[in-house]
């Protein structure tokens, strides 16, 4: 009898443990939605009614539990129902009062008036996070961040503080490089936000901003910035791959898949990830949090530390990871689940998986009710619920001959996809049709990316060399993820149209209900399936309970005795491959490089193995030398100095450092040459003189023609600049380098037909200064414009009028103050641009 009782007692406790929090969670979600939808006057009555019901129900429960057992026999279900009602009403008081207070302050300030008038006004705004850079499909950049409006400035110039800060989404075309907590003041234009959102307005900055109090980026923001830099520096070491869009996608995905920073994503990459159903990989999710928690827990267990110390260390590591990533809804949901799970394990109640999700939802909605309208939070909860409820059952439906890892990966992808249909379909009006296949293809890559990337985080700031070694194989793996996303998004019928509104929600819920019933019926057909399902559930419980990385791989790779050794060996091989193949230069597939030398010019033309033509040298010898080292240039066939201003010739010594310079040509209006000659006799090109480089005899690859003479007396030094026309024969590309040529001299040259009519690439004169003339882009119509300029320079370069003129001609503008040093490769279809 004892054995029988003990065998059946777990099954009796199992069902209530999985579902008893469902009424409370569902009730709180409905109350929160009502609080968001209802206007503020009705909310005041709403929370008072909820408080009265909660007090009444609580009083009844107190009386019921103090009454003799005989009077309460048979009323257990009634007491449980009243308990749920009391808890829901008590939670509704917290939620509704919080939302009502916010709405009251927003209505009192009459912020909607400013949006309805569509007028600019001056506001004091505090940044809630460090702004991220965004790049659209036209190459235009903007800086965006969540922020709060603290005060409005009236016509008398007095700032009137608002009663409660308004949450807004801030956007600026000007670079914003301040940390969270910075307070700025500027002229803004407010626009209507989406419905049912915590964001009260989209605020666009018009013109410069005044910094009232600046906060430097904290250590976590600096860590994310440094991780982005390491991602940009990633190179494969093989010719042809570095100059590909696949490599650019992979570099941009490094930071996003590790810490959720998508500032390096362009519009094409964002679209590919959404259409392919892989956008969840660009944001940190529960997998990342589970990995951090599991790694620390495993290490603590190997050290045989006490249980309380294991839980403490794992929880601290998880909290630090959340601080690094930022307070995104999906991260907070996963973090709360992890912390609650740790507490449950420590208390001896770690066998429940689904309740952790409910507890996380309840806690976060009480903390911030507006999470209920956040699409990322909704998708995260729905996908997690689908995986927990259906993941194992669906994997058991596959035939025996299907590999276990494939069945489980497919089941997880199908479960998450189906569970998110009621959320994603009505919100976006479309569903990705290839998301299951795409997620299955990247399943082997994601855990390795997460493992190595997370391991590199502690070393990013203080041991960057070690971080680079760990991130090198990550870059290769993210190239694969980006390639899968791009290919999947390009397939026919990648998006399935879906009705929006109530029809879309109803249809999605119907599909979820049908899948739930079908899965339940099919799973109950066979006792063998039941046994497999129980085994899978126990494995998943161990994953959640212990958070062990080993259990994760064991779950996916089977019960092989060598799973741990195989994992360690694979990681070591990838790291060793990274060290062995780590490149020292860009290879040979680049044609033009723009060196970031600060406020100055330096351009490098590739003319063969380790050889190049250099046009100007910038102001700093160290920067010039470093750029040529990164390009792998050891022999300079010709150095052209456009004119004798320090920002063009100050770095000449760096060009000569450990390199042979065959020839030096100078343009100037002076009688004497001020440039350090360093053993090479300078010369002054004749007008129309042609120089050829690269290729075999008689078939030069690069041709440089001096359109103006080297010595031009009676000119200003800017107008004495050498104007060079460069032609790449194999690619049939025409480039024009103008030094610091000013408008009147350009007009004279153009009137005398000394300037070619069709130019593919234009080096914008004088770092984009206004005296270079906005007519030049209209006359030349370049496809690519290069502006070599220092960040935050005191000259205001480049001038907005010049940049606007270039964009009006649909030229792709490359600026060193925004991108740093860049390389350009010309192809049959245009050009590729990358950073180095």
Beta strands, then each sheet from edge to edge (+ up, - down):
strand 1: 120-127
strand 2: 132-135
strand 3: 141-153
strand 4: 159-172
strand 5: 183-191
strand 6: 202-205
strand 7: 210-213
strand 8: 430-432
strand 9: 495-497
strand 10: 592-594
strand 11: 603-608
strand 12: 611-615
strand 13: 635-641
strand 14: 660-661
strand 15: 664-666
strand 16: 682-683
strand 17: 690-693
strand 18: 702-706
strand 19: 724-728
strand 20: 733-737
strand 21: 761-763
strand 22: 784-787
strand 23: 812-815
strand 24: 822-827
strand 25: 830-835
sheet 1: 2+ 3- 1+ 5- 6+ 4+
sheet 2: 2+ 3- 1+ 5- 7+
sheet 3: 8+ 9-
sheet 4: 14+ 13+ 12+ 11- 10+ 24- 25+
sheet 5: 14+ 13+ 15+ 16+
sheet 6: 17+ 18- 19+ 20- 21- 22- 23-
end
